[in-house]
Amino acid sequence: MTKNYNYLPDQYKKNKLKINHNYLSEQFSDYKQILEKITKVIKSNDFTLGREVDIFEKNIKKLINAKNVLAVGSGTDAIFLSLKCLGIKDGDEVITTPFTFYATIGAIVTAGAKPVFADINYDYNIDPKEIEKKITKKTKAILPVHWAGKICDMKKITEISKKYSIPIVEDACHAILAKKNNKFAGNFGNMGCFSLHPLKNLNVWGDGGYIVVKNLSDFKKLSLMRNHGLVNRNKNLLFGYNSRLDTIQAVVANHLLKKLKFLTNKRISNARYLDAKLKKIKDLELIKREKNDIEVFHLYCLRIKTKRNKIIRELQKKNIDVKIHYPVPMHLQPAAKNMGYKKGDFPITEKIAKETISLPIHEFITKKNLDKIIEIFNRIYEK
């Protein structure tokens, strides 16, 4: 029998969890309103790069004060296309973090480049000092990841970029509406890449993404690249790719955009509540919150110095969806075995991977839910 490679995690098949990372049923409880809007798309046959895609791009541009916005097929495509637009080719190097989702590294590799890892700080984000150590003549891009919706130290990274004339591509897939020093994520680099995957803060009913583009000439090139290089159906300026946000998905995104500020503020409020209660426990290490930052908490991460496995077991017993993002860093993944990295190369990354957990933080988590989580921590650590 042929193995089925499509999957849904067992925890969602069983659907027994009471406090869950997955909140899509609640978020899209008004799906009938969305279906009515999709009906108009169906009747007009406006399926590919349609009017709703144009509206979405304009909405994002206005929302985060971006110069140019281009909707594409996924957050992974956003990174891949950005690298190719910058001329990345076989043998080039891209400096990034080993503490990220697989897609970041996959986009670099499929663009033809070698991922060169730089260790992180205890805020889970790439360390600018480590970036500078890794620069060679082959370095063609720096790719910081705004982990969990906390923006990297872009002041220092931008200084490095200017010093060595190396462009920046931001992986901002976790970071819609995140700000640092009053500037939105995605606006610091040459390109900022975002995901619309169902579990992102701004999400759709499948895959989707978009690119914030600083330079107009890059924007025009990316506009061609996402659509086979076509100017019109009879004229092809370059041999590009097929990475277009479906019009139907743009309908979903535009609908949810109206709720985005509310759900972002709710995540922030929930995170502050957890911070206030959990910071009293000595065995826990919370991420330092910067005064001029707005974190948007795609994930709520914390480090557990002792009893991590016990905490995970106790939370799961109470049907609370605790996760580890991620137990195995990118440089130690099987896919990276030929890259020359080994255990011990990135000590902070590896330490955090052994200590971190992620707690549900989305807008449907109630104060009562949070208190249940806090009670478990207090009970275990008071012993």
PyMOL commands that set and color helices and strands:
alter all, ss='L'
color gray80, all
select helices_A, chain A and resi 10-14+24-27+31-44+51-63+75-85+102-110+128-133+147-149+154-164+216-225+247-257+260-278+308-317+330-332+334-336+347-355+367-381
alter helices_A, ss='H'
color red, helices_A
select strands_A, chain A and resi 68-72+93-96+114-117+139-143+169-171+179-180+183-184+191-195+209-213+230-232+235-236+284-286+293-294+300-304+356-359
alter strands_A, ss='S'
color yellow, strands_A
deselect
rebuild
show_as cartoon
